[in-house]
Every structure is written in C-alpha cells, then in structure tokens.
Amino acid sequence: MPSAKTVSLDVTIMGREFRVACPEGEKPSLIEAASYLDRKMREIRESGKVIGVERIAIMAALNIAHDFLNARPADPEAAEVQVRLDRINGLLDQALAQQDNLF
C-alpha cells in the first residue's frame, strides 16, 4: 500500500501564518478547517469577553469540541443498529399481517 504524498500548506489564522503538512488528498478539507477555526476565533475575539490569542484559541477549541460531541451519536454504531432494527420490525409486521389473513 503506497503512502499518501505529504504536502506543505500555509494557512492564516487570526492574521498569523502557519505552515502545516497534510496528505495531498486532504488539502481542501484542511483549508476548510483552518477557515472555520479562523472564523470561530474571530467571533470570540469580537465578543470582547476573552483577551489573548492563546485564550481565544482554547475557547474556540472547547466550543468546537463541544459542538462535535453534541452532533455525534453517543455510540456511532447505535444509529446503524437502530436502522437495522426498524427494518427487521417492518419485515416482522408484514409477515404477521399475512398470518392474520390465515385465521
């Protein structure tokens, strides 16, 4: 299995440039992530409640982590299991409905 080519990418967050490495195929998503982080940090700075780039970065990270944890199911496989159970219940209902016609 060949390893993915790694490229360097310059991103700007709150006016500061950072050079980061990423697999070539992930470049667009990294640019999107950097843009998202920049927006979140600027929102926090503009609120005026948090001062200092380090504190703003920590608050942005906490907010993003909180949003991520609230957006995902508690058990990633639970949603798939529920879909399968619903499908099986539907099949059982159909089979039982056919049985009702026999009696």
C-alpha positions in Angstrom: 0.0 0.0 0.0 1.7 3.2 -1.1 1.8 6.0 1.4 0.0 9.3 0.5 2.1 12.1 -0.7 2.5 14.8 2.0 2.4 18.5 1.0 3.1 21.7 2.9 0.3 24.2 3.2 0.3 27.7 4.5 -2.8 28.7 6.4 -3.7 32.0 8.0 -5.5 32.1 11.4 -6.2 35.4 13.0 -3.6 37.1 10.8 -0.8 34.7 11.6 0.6 32.3 9.1 1.2 28.7 9.9 2.8 26.0 7.7 1.3 22.6 8.1 1.8 19.3 6.5 -1.0 17.1 5.3 -1.7 14.3 2.8 -2.3 15.7 -0.6 -5.8 14.5 -0.9 -6.8 16.2 2.4 -5.6 19.7 1.4 -9.2 21.1 0.7 -10.5 19.8 4.0 -7.6 21.3 5.9 -8.1 24.7 4.2 -11.8 24.5 5.2 -10.9 23.5 8.8 -8.4 26.4 9.1 -11.0 28.8 7.7 -13.6 27.5 10.2 -11.2 27.9 13.1 -10.3 31.4 12.0 -14.0 32.4 11.9 -14.6 30.9 15.4 -11.6 32.6 16.9 -12.5 36.0 15.4 -16.1 35.6 16.7 -14.7 35.0 20.2 -12.3 37.9 19.9 -15.0 40.3 18.7 -17.3 39.3 21.6 -14.7 41.1 23.8 -15.1 38.6 26.6 -11.8 36.8 26.0 -8.4 38.5 25.6 -5.2 37.0 24.3 -4.7 34.7 21.3 -3.9 31.7 23.5 -7.1 32.0 25.5 -9.1 32.7 22.3 -7.7 29.5 20.8 -8.5 27.4 23.9 -12.1 28.8 23.9 -12.5 28.1 20.2 -11.2 24.6 20.7 -13.6 24.0 23.6 -16.5 25.3 21.6 -15.7 23.2 18.5 -15.1 20.1 20.7 -18.5 20.7 22.4 -20.3 21.1 19.1 -18.6 17.9 17.8 -19.6 15.8 20.8 -23.2 17.1 20.7 -23.5 16.4 17.0 -22.4 12.8 17.0 -24.4 9.9 18.4 -23.2 8.6 21.8 -22.5 5.3 20.2 -21.6 5.6 16.5 -22.9 2.1 15.8 -26.2 2.7 17.7 -27.7 4.6 14.7 -26.8 1.8 12.3 -28.2 -0.8 14.8 -31.5 1.2 15.1 -31.9 1.4 11.3 -31.5 -2.4 11.1 -33.9 -3.0 14.0 -36.5 -0.8 12.3 -36.1 -2.7 9.1 -36.5 -6.0 10.8 -39.5 -4.8 12.7 -41.1 -3.7 9.4 -40.5 -7.2 8.0 -42.0 -8.8 11.0 -45.1 -6.6 10.9 -45.5 -7.6 7.2 -45.1 -11.3 8.0 -47.6 -11.1 10.9 -50.1 -9.2 8.9 -50.1 -12.1 6.4 -50.7 -14.5 9.2 -53.8 -12.6 10.3 -55.4 -13.4 7.0 -55.0 -17.1 7.6 -57.2 -17.2 10.7 
